[in-house]
Amino acid sequence: MGFLAVLVATVASFAFGAFYYGALSKPWMEASGVPLGEDGKPLNASNPTPYIVSFICILLVAGMMRHSFALSGIDTAGKGLVSGLGIGLFFIAPWIFLNTGYSNRPWKLAIIDSGYAVATGAICGTILKLF
């Protein structure tokens, strides 16, 4: 049951990312400096590698969240939601801001990427505890 919960949390977070970054694609591409083709789409749009790596990374985060929740006695969807929000807001988002600052990239990029981290932390945390 544990692996199924991790997998469902991963798929839900990945699907949310498609919606989230789809809605924010123009400001994100502008802030990230992704090279665009004449059609306005990223030059590497047909490369599946970033999507595969993203899925694996989300799977790792969801798996570690499940493990941490079990060790911490987090046992309800509400606690999972709050804990997931906390992980996104106080663990992942600060690291994104740190990396953005040192790479001299626009702060708008950190805000967009951190928003995704916080939302998916909440999604993962809630789904993990619904199982």
N, C-alpha and C positions, 0 to 999 in steps of 0.2 A: 504494500500500500504506500510505503514511503517513497519509492521511486516513482510511482504513478503521480503522487502529489507534486513532486519536484518537476516531473515532465509537464504536467498541466500548468503549473505556475510558470514554467519556462515558455511554453507555447503562448499563454495569455500575455506575458510580458513582451514577447517578440511581436505578437499581433498588435499590441498597444503601440509598440515602437513604430510599426508601419503606419498606423494612423497618426501618431504624434509627429513623426518626422515628415510624413506626407503633408500635414497641415502647416508645418514650419519649414518646408523644404527651401523656399527662396531665402529667407533670412539665415537659415543654417548654412546653406551653400555659400552665401556671401561672406558670412563670418568665418567659415572654415577655410575658405580659399580653395575649394575643390575646383580643379580645372574643368571648364565646361566646353562642350562642343558647340557647333553652330546652331544646333537645335535647342540649346539651353539645358541639355541634360548632361550629367557628369560623364566625362570621357570613359570612366571605368564602370559605367552603369550595367554592362553585360557581364562583368566579372563576379562570379558567385562567392569568391573568397571572403569578402567582408561580411556577407550574410551568414556564411557557415561559421566563421570565427565569432561573430556576435551571438549566434545561437549557443555555441559551446560556452562562451563566457557567461551568458545568462544562466545556463544549466549549472555551471560551477557555483555561481552566486546563490542560486536557489537551493542547491544541495547543501552548501555551507550554512545558509540561513536555517534550513530544516534541522541540521545537526545542532546549531547554536540554540535554537528554540527548544529542542529536546533537553539539552543540558541545563537550560535556564528555567525550565518548567512553564514555558509559554504554551498555554493549552486551550485558548479560545481564539475565535476569529478576531475579536476586538483587540486582544493582546497582540495577535499577529499583525493586525493593521498598524497599531501604534508602534510596535517594534520595527516593522518594515519601514514605516515612515522615518523612524529614528535612524535606522541604518542608512537610508538614502540621504537624509538631511545632515546627519552628523558624522558619517564615515565617508560615503562616496562623494557627495557634493564638495566637501572641502578639498578632497584630493583632485577633483576636476578643476577647481579654481586654482589650486597650487600649480598644477601642470600648465594650465592656460596662462597664468602669470609669467612663468618662467619661459614659455615658448613664444612670448610676445604676440599672442593672438588676441583678438577682440574679446572683451568681457561678455559681449552678447552671446558668444559661443558657449562660454561657461554657464551662463544662465539657462540657455536652451538645453544643453546636455545635462545639467544638474536637475532641471525640471523632470527630465525623463528618468533619471536615477531615483529621485524621490517618489515619483508616481509608481515606478515598477517595484520599488521596495515595498510600497504599500500593497500593490497587487500580489506580489509573491507572498508576503507575510500573511495576507488574508487567505489566499488560496491554500497555502500550506496548512493552515489551521482549520480549514473547512473539511479537510480529509481526516 
